[in-house]
Amino acid sequence: MYTSSWAERSRRLRNSSSPSILLAYPSALYAAGWGTRLELKTSQLLLASYLAQYFPVEFADFEISIGAPNSPSQVRRFERKVKKYLAGRKFDILALSCWASLSYTATLRVARICREMYPDRLIVVGGYHPTACAEDFLLPENLFDYIIIGEGENALKGIADGLSTMGRPSETKIVKSDVFKNEQFVGFNWDIVESFMQEHYPEGLPNIYLYLSRGCPFNCSFCMEPLKDRSWRAFSPEKSVEEMFIAAERFNSIGVAICDACFGKSAKWRKELIKRLVDAKPDFWIVLETRHEYLDQEDIENTSKLKMEIQFGLESASPEMLLLMRKCKNPGLYLDKFRQVSNMLSDHGILHRANLIFNHPGETQKSLEETFRFLDNELTRKDRYLMWASAEYMHFPGCELYSNMDFFKERFGSKFKGGEWWKIEEDQFGASIANEPSADLSGERANLWHVMFSERDEAMKAALAPQAFKFAAAKYFPDWKNDPRYRQN
């Protein structure tokens, strides 16, 4: 844990010649459909925790502290508040975390405000979108001094180290960051966000989201994760459990969610982590997403001793779609393994959720029918602990599919109507899903998946065990609370 030693180090750094860094998440504009859940950006905190060993670092999240505007008047109000915030801060480097494409327009606005107020300050941007589309930040006015490609720690440290001798570059520079290695991992320095949390979450956080590992060896067509280094690295199992308990106790959290890109890739690491959790007897819920292929009987038996929800990115049950999505090489084995693991989880009373993506380019009525036939077969078994969740394909730049749009246009008649949606000053979320997956599912037929999913609402309810039904109603399906079963003891 970081306590008085952190405060002492921070004071010492501020009194030294080390440049100070304001590490900020700029929010997202016109992205209401993205969801209403606000979470503490703990990936940003990990970056801050590493940098704080060497420089004075301040953490900011304008989405939480100011908001996510969805109209011109709200944007103007947002800009006024950003100006007020920056006027009260001392920093040498503004480092903006453009985490996803939805943050692009907000990133530009915050950077322009900073440049107008402080022409000589260094402005750096990093994140998934800069990694995917560095050219979007190469602007005529040289708004950004540096664009970081990949994980930010090593590049941002190098930029800060060189500020005193290099100053501002004459033109925007693109910097590819070195891989952040296991031996460089530091824990979450919660002291960095202490004042932020006291102001915005004085009663604590019901749920907190943590990252325990990095890297994913898979190359799913719709995912931006392969843009970063794919080697799998993690805190030790002992350190991981310690971080989970520290976070839950510090913020009175009832749930800790693990947001790793590929949780538990190492079987040895995964098994030791689960065993340590069982021995530690946490009283908080644990939520994690992993590949169903990873779990075996031992994992499931030990997991049954914890309060846990496991999520799987199943994505589809159509063999053709699974291949197009690059989820697996053998769809038959992939689906059989899911069925086997899900049955074991239900037998042990472990809540789990299968996530499905519909309208991925190449989707047809045939592929929808294949997915729902699989789902219908799973719904024939009662007293299940399996919940189903659906989402529509979002067209993000940088993913494999984005680079191969012509293939899908020519083979399936796919249409990507949103264009460079992250640059528009209107509903960006709606534009990101404004796609027609195939000529077969064009126009109004693009909504067929939603009709088919809704038709199975009663069957999904009926398949769940009472505890699982109530959990699903409370967390995912609020309309289910009107069902008499929700009110039963």
C-alpha positions as a printed Julia matrix, in Angstrom:
489×3 Matrix{Float64}:
   0.0     0.0     0.0
   0.96    3.61   -0.52
   0.56    5.78    2.57
   2.67    8.54    4.06
   5.63    7.43    1.92
   3.66    8.38   -1.19
   2.79   11.81    0.2
   6.43   12.4     1.15
   7.68   11.31   -2.28
   5.08   13.49   -4.01
   6.19   16.57   -2.05
   9.82   15.82   -2.82
   9.14   15.46   -6.55
   7.14   18.69   -6.67
  10.04   20.52   -5.07
  12.51   19.07   -7.56
  13.09   19.94  -11.2
  11.02   16.97  -12.37
   8.23   18.0   -14.78
   4.7    17.59  -13.45
   2.13   15.59  -15.42
  -1.63   16.07  -15.54
  -2.99   12.73  -16.73
  -6.58   13.25  -17.86
  -9.41   11.3   -19.41
 -11.15   13.9   -21.61
 -14.66   12.34  -21.55
 -16.76   11.41  -24.61
 -19.06   13.69  -26.59
 -22.35   12.64  -28.19
 -21.99    9.08  -26.95
 -25.07    8.6   -24.73
 -25.8     5.18  -26.23
 -22.47    3.91  -24.97
 -24.07    3.48  -21.55
 -24.68    5.32  -18.33
 -22.25    3.39  -16.13
 -19.42    5.57  -14.88
 -16.37    3.8   -13.58
 -13.07    4.89  -12.15
 -10.51    4.58  -14.95
  -8.15    2.18  -13.2
  -6.13    1.52  -16.36
  -5.3     5.23  -16.31
  -4.48    4.94  -12.61
  -1.99    2.15  -13.36
  -0.22    4.48  -15.79
  -0.25    7.24  -13.18
   1.05    4.86  -10.5
   4.06    3.96  -12.61
   4.87    7.56  -13.55
   4.43    8.76   -9.96
   7.65    6.94   -9.05
   9.51    9.6   -11.06
   7.31   12.67  -11.49
   4.54   14.6    -9.73
   1.33   13.23  -11.26
  -2.26   14.43  -11.0
  -5.22   12.27  -12.07
  -8.28   13.79  -13.78
 -11.41   12.27  -15.29
 -13.61   14.88  -16.96
 -16.35   12.35  -17.67
 -16.88   11.92  -13.92
 -16.02   15.42  -12.73
 -17.67   17.43  -15.55
 -19.84   15.08  -17.59
 -20.34   13.61  -21.05
 -22.18   16.25  -23.11
 -24.71   15.29  -25.78
 -25.81   18.65  -27.19
 -24.13   21.87  -28.35
 -25.19   23.73  -25.19
 -23.84   20.92  -23.01
 -20.57   20.98  -24.97
 -20.2    24.73  -24.37
 -20.8    24.19  -20.66
 -18.25   21.35  -20.71
 -15.64   23.65  -22.29
 -16.2    26.36  -19.69
 -15.67   23.86  -16.89
 -12.53   22.44  -18.5
 -11.1    25.97  -18.71
 -11.9    26.57  -15.07
 -10.28   23.28  -14.08
  -7.08   23.89  -16.07
  -6.8    27.45  -14.75
  -6.46   26.07  -11.25
  -3.77   23.5   -12.0
   0.0    23.62  -12.31
   1.47   21.14  -14.77
   4.18   20.94  -17.39
   2.69   18.1   -19.45
  -0.95   17.44  -20.27
  -1.25   13.73  -21.1
  -4.66   12.88  -22.58
  -5.98    9.33  -22.53
  -8.0     8.9   -25.72
  -9.0     5.43  -24.55
 -11.46    4.71  -27.36
 -12.63    6.38  -30.56
 -15.64    7.76  -28.68
 -13.24   10.11  -26.88
 -11.7    11.6   -30.02
 -13.73   14.82  -30.26
 -13.45   15.44  -26.51
  -9.69   14.93  -26.75
  -9.42   17.61  -29.44
 -11.52   20.09  -27.47
  -9.57   19.67  -24.24
  -6.24   19.91  -26.1
  -7.32   23.12  -27.89
  -8.44   24.7   -24.63
  -5.09   23.86  -23.05
  -3.14   25.19  -26.05
  -5.05   28.48  -25.97
  -4.45   28.91  -22.26
  -0.88   27.59  -22.12
   0.84   27.8   -25.53
   4.14   26.46  -24.21
   2.88   23.43  -22.32
   3.55   19.97  -23.7
   0.45   18.06  -24.87
   0.69   14.29  -25.32
  -2.03   11.86  -26.43
  -2.18    8.08  -26.2
  -4.68    5.25  -26.1
  -6.36    2.81  -28.46
  -7.52    5.43  -30.96
  -4.14    7.19  -31.33
  -2.57    3.76  -31.75
  -5.09    2.88  -34.47
  -5.33    6.28  -36.17
  -2.27    8.39  -35.36
  -2.98   10.48  -38.45
  -6.15   11.82  -36.82
  -3.93   13.76  -34.42
  -1.52   15.16  -37.04
  -3.2    18.53  -37.34
  -1.99   21.66  -39.2
  -1.68   23.66  -35.99
   0.54   20.99  -34.35
  -1.98   20.77  -31.53
  -0.3    17.69  -30.09
   3.4    17.49  -29.41
   3.56   13.72  -29.14
   1.34   10.84  -30.21
   2.08    7.63  -28.33
   1.56    4.29  -30.07
   0.98    1.28  -27.81
   1.2     1.1   -24.02
   2.02    4.5   -22.63
   4.33    4.02  -19.67
   7.78    3.87  -21.24
   7.12    6.45  -23.95
   5.58    8.99  -21.58
   8.43    8.56  -19.1
  10.94    9.13  -21.9
   9.11   12.27  -23.06
   9.02   13.67  -19.53
  12.69   12.82  -18.94
  13.67   14.75  -22.03
  11.49   17.82  -21.52
  14.13   19.92  -19.76
  16.62   19.48  -22.59
  14.35   19.02  -25.61
  11.48   21.39  -24.86
   8.51   21.4   -27.22
   9.21   19.79  -30.59
   8.74   21.97  -33.67
   6.26   19.48  -35.11
   4.12   16.61  -33.88
   6.11   13.46  -33.26
   4.83    9.87  -33.23
   6.49    7.71  -30.58
   6.12    3.94  -30.46
   6.36    2.88  -26.84
   8.49   -0.04  -25.75
   6.63   -3.02  -24.3
   5.82   -2.64  -20.62
   7.49   -5.67  -19.02
   6.44   -7.77  -16.04
   9.26   -6.48  -13.89
   8.01   -2.91  -14.42
   4.55   -3.61  -13.02
   3.61   -1.57   -9.96
   0.43   -1.81   -7.94
  -2.47    0.62   -7.91
  -1.42    3.76   -6.05
  -4.85    4.69   -4.68
  -3.41    7.72   -2.89
  -3.17    9.43   -6.28
  -6.98    9.46   -6.54
  -7.72    9.99   -2.84
  -8.91   13.6    -3.18
 -10.71   12.8    -6.44
 -12.59    9.96   -4.77
 -13.45   12.02   -1.71
 -14.98   14.67   -3.94
 -16.91   12.42   -6.31
 -17.45    9.18   -4.4
 -17.43   10.12   -0.7
 -19.36    6.97    0.24
 -17.12    4.65   -1.74
 -17.59    2.63   -4.93
 -20.14   -0.2    -5.06
 -18.16   -1.8    -7.89
 -14.56   -1.32   -8.85
 -12.85   -2.48  -12.05
  -9.27   -3.74  -11.98
  -6.65   -4.87  -14.48
  -4.4    -7.7   -13.35
  -2.84   -8.71  -16.67
  -2.06   -7.38  -20.12
  -1.9    -8.81  -23.59
  -4.13  -11.11  -25.62
  -2.82  -13.74  -28.06
  -6.06  -13.81  -30.07
  -6.92  -11.69  -33.09
 -10.69  -11.28  -33.06
 -11.88   -9.37  -36.12
 -13.82   -6.71  -34.18
 -11.3    -6.01  -31.42
  -8.69   -3.24  -31.09
  -6.63   -5.17  -28.54
  -4.24   -6.7   -31.13
  -2.95   -3.17  -31.78
  -0.97   -3.46  -28.55
   1.69   -5.97  -27.66
   0.07   -9.39  -27.53
   2.44  -11.04  -25.04
   0.6   -12.0   -21.85
   1.94  -10.39  -18.65
   0.41  -10.25  -15.19
   0.83   -9.4   -11.53
   1.73  -12.46   -9.51
  -1.32  -14.36   -8.16
  -0.38  -13.22   -4.65
  -0.14   -9.57   -5.74
  -3.38   -9.84   -7.7
  -5.35  -11.04   -4.69
  -3.77   -8.35   -2.53
  -4.79   -5.65   -5.02
  -8.37   -6.93   -5.09
  -8.69   -6.82   -1.31
  -7.03   -3.41   -0.98
  -9.42   -1.9    -3.52
 -12.56   -3.49   -2.05
 -11.69   -2.51    1.51
 -10.61    1.02    0.64
 -13.8     1.85   -1.26
 -16.33   -0.37    0.55
 -16.98   -2.19   -2.71
 -19.43   -5.09   -2.9
 -18.04   -6.15   -6.27
 -14.6    -6.34   -7.9
 -14.59   -6.81  -11.67
 -11.49   -8.01  -13.5
 -11.27   -6.32  -16.92
  -8.28   -8.12  -18.39
  -8.14   -8.57  -22.15
  -7.45  -12.27  -21.67
  -7.91  -13.32  -18.05
  -6.2   -16.51  -16.97
  -4.29  -17.38  -20.13
  -1.66  -19.08  -17.99
  -3.27  -22.13  -16.38
  -0.7   -22.15  -13.56
  -1.36  -18.47  -12.79
  -5.14  -18.89  -13.02
  -5.28  -21.9   -10.73
  -3.05  -20.34   -8.08
  -5.08  -17.12   -8.15
  -8.38  -18.98   -7.67
  -6.96  -21.06   -4.84
  -5.6   -17.98   -3.1
  -9.0   -16.32   -3.39
 -10.7   -19.37   -1.9
  -8.25  -19.32    1.02
  -8.73  -15.57    1.52
 -12.55  -15.9     1.72
 -13.56  -12.54    0.19
 -16.98  -11.21    1.14
 -17.25   -9.22   -2.1
 -18.51  -10.42   -5.46
 -15.98  -11.16   -8.18
 -16.82  -10.65  -11.85
 -14.47  -11.66  -14.64
 -14.52  -12.36  -18.36
 -12.45  -15.15  -19.82
 -12.37  -17.74  -22.59
 -14.54  -20.74  -21.81
 -11.83  -22.98  -23.3
  -9.57  -22.11  -20.37
 -11.76  -23.47  -17.56
 -11.58  -27.08  -16.38
 -13.21  -29.14  -13.66
 -10.69  -28.04  -11.01
 -11.23  -24.35  -11.8
 -14.99  -24.75  -11.61
 -15.0   -26.69   -8.33
 -12.82  -24.05   -6.67
 -14.77  -21.17   -8.2
 -17.99  -22.57   -6.71
 -16.64  -21.6    -3.28
 -16.64  -17.9    -4.22
 -19.32  -15.3    -4.93
 -18.57  -15.02   -8.62
 -20.05  -14.22  -12.0
 -18.08  -15.39  -15.04
 -18.63  -13.84  -18.46
 -17.7   -15.38  -21.78
 -17.33  -13.68  -25.13
 -19.06  -16.47  -27.03
 -20.06  -13.86  -29.71
 -21.93  -16.26  -32.02
 -23.02  -19.88  -32.44
 -22.86  -19.83  -36.23
 -19.8   -21.74  -37.48
 -19.37  -19.35  -40.41
 -19.61  -16.27  -38.21
 -17.16  -17.67  -35.66
 -14.63  -18.1   -38.46
 -15.29  -14.62  -39.83
 -14.91  -13.21  -36.32
 -11.66  -15.18  -35.88
 -12.92  -16.45  -32.53
 -11.64  -19.96  -33.12
 -10.29  -22.34  -35.74
 -12.72  -25.19  -35.07
 -16.27  -23.91  -34.4
 -17.62  -27.37  -33.6
 -15.1   -27.97  -30.82
 -15.5   -24.36  -29.62
 -19.28  -24.69  -29.2
 -19.08  -28.17  -27.68
 -16.59  -26.9   -25.1
 -18.86  -24.0   -24.24
 -21.8   -26.34  -23.71
 -19.68  -28.61  -21.52
 -18.28  -25.76  -19.39
 -21.67  -24.08  -19.04
 -23.27  -27.32  -17.89
 -20.57  -27.79  -15.26
 -20.96  -24.21  -14.06
 -24.73  -24.63  -13.74
 -24.27  -27.94  -11.9
 -22.14  -26.05   -9.37
 -24.53  -23.1    -9.12
 -22.08  -20.61  -10.63
 -23.59  -17.59  -12.36
 -22.25  -17.07  -15.85
 -23.11  -15.0   -18.89
 -22.65  -15.58  -22.61
 -22.13  -12.41  -24.64
 -23.31  -12.41  -28.25
 -22.49   -9.92  -31.02
 -25.07   -9.56  -33.76
 -24.83   -7.86  -37.17
 -21.13   -8.44  -37.48
 -20.39   -7.95  -41.2
 -21.21  -11.17  -43.0
 -24.19  -11.94  -40.76
 -27.17  -13.37  -42.68
 -30.55  -14.81  -41.77
 -28.96  -18.25  -42.04
 -26.24  -17.39  -39.51
 -28.82  -15.86  -37.17
 -30.9   -19.02  -37.34
 -27.81  -21.1   -36.52
 -27.07  -18.99  -33.44
 -30.64  -19.06  -32.18
 -30.95  -22.78  -32.83
 -27.97  -23.29  -30.52
 -29.48  -20.91  -27.97
 -32.87  -22.67  -28.14
 -31.2   -25.99  -27.47
 -29.47  -24.54  -24.39
 -32.78  -23.15  -23.15
 -34.37  -26.6   -23.04
 -32.47  -27.37  -19.84
 -33.99  -25.85  -16.72
 -32.43  -24.59  -13.49
 -29.56  -23.11  -15.44
 -27.2   -20.43  -14.18
 -26.48  -19.25  -17.73
 -27.59  -15.74  -18.73
 -27.54  -14.43  -22.29
 -26.52  -10.89  -23.28
 -26.66   -9.29  -26.72
 -24.91   -6.35  -28.37
 -24.78   -4.96  -31.88
 -21.52   -4.8   -33.78
 -19.7    -1.47  -33.35
 -17.4    -0.46  -36.19
 -14.15    0.63  -34.54
 -11.1     1.76  -36.52
  -7.95   -0.24  -36.01
  -9.53   -3.67  -35.78
  -8.84   -6.33  -38.4
 -12.3    -5.97  -39.9
 -11.9    -2.22  -40.35
  -8.79   -2.82  -42.42
 -10.64   -5.33  -44.61
 -13.96   -3.59  -45.23
 -13.69   -4.09  -48.99
 -13.72   -7.86  -48.55
 -17.02   -7.73  -46.65
 -18.53   -5.22  -49.06
 -17.71   -7.37  -52.07
 -18.53  -10.81  -50.63
 -21.58  -10.01  -48.49
 -22.8    -6.59  -49.56
 -21.96   -5.15  -46.14
 -22.49   -1.42  -45.68
 -20.72    0.81  -43.16
 -22.94    3.86  -43.01
 -21.28    5.67  -40.13
 -18.08    6.57  -41.98
 -15.56    8.24  -39.67
 -18.25    8.51  -37.03
 -15.82    9.51  -34.26
 -15.39   12.91  -35.93
 -19.05   13.94  -36.11
 -20.81   16.32  -33.73
 -23.91   14.18  -33.22
 -24.86   10.73  -31.98
 -21.57    8.88  -32.35
 -22.76    5.66  -30.77
 -25.68    5.43  -33.19
 -23.36    6.09  -36.12
 -20.93    3.39  -34.96
 -23.64    0.73  -35.19
 -25.22    2.11  -38.38
 -24.16   -0.87  -40.43
 -25.86   -3.42  -42.66
 -24.09   -6.75  -42.23
 -25.1    -8.17  -45.61
 -27.43   -7.71  -48.54
 -29.62  -10.33  -46.9
 -29.98   -8.2   -43.73
 -30.32   -4.73  -45.2
 -32.78   -1.99  -44.4
 -35.34   -2.92  -41.76
 -34.14   -6.54  -41.83
 -30.96   -5.37  -40.07
 -33.1    -5.4   -36.91
 -34.04   -9.06  -37.31
 -31.58  -10.18  -34.64
 -33.26   -7.97  -32.05
 -36.7    -9.38  -32.89
 -35.41  -12.95  -32.62
 -33.67  -12.26  -29.31
 -36.73  -10.57  -27.81
 -38.94  -13.48  -28.84
 -36.95  -15.7   -26.47
 -37.37  -13.5   -23.43
 -39.82  -15.84  -21.66
 -37.75  -18.91  -22.51
 -34.63  -17.26  -21.08
 -36.48  -16.55  -17.85
 -37.93  -20.06  -17.62
 -34.52  -21.71  -18.09
 -32.95  -20.0   -15.09
 -32.76  -21.33  -11.57
 -34.58  -19.05   -9.08
 -31.38  -17.47   -7.74
 -30.04  -16.91  -11.24
 -33.35  -15.4   -12.38
 -33.36  -12.87   -9.57
 -29.72  -12.0   -10.16
 -30.36  -11.46  -13.88
 -33.43   -9.32  -13.18
 -31.6    -7.18  -10.65
 -28.46   -6.65  -12.74
 -29.31   -6.96  -16.42
 -33.03   -7.1   -17.19
 -34.98   -4.56  -15.1
 -38.25   -5.43  -16.87
 -38.01   -8.88  -15.36
 -38.61   -7.37  -11.93
 -42.31   -7.24  -12.84
 -42.38  -11.03  -13.02
 -43.99  -12.63   -9.9
 -40.96  -14.9    -9.53
 -38.79  -11.9    -8.72
 -40.88  -11.12   -5.66
 -40.88  -14.66   -4.32
 -38.63  -15.51   -1.37
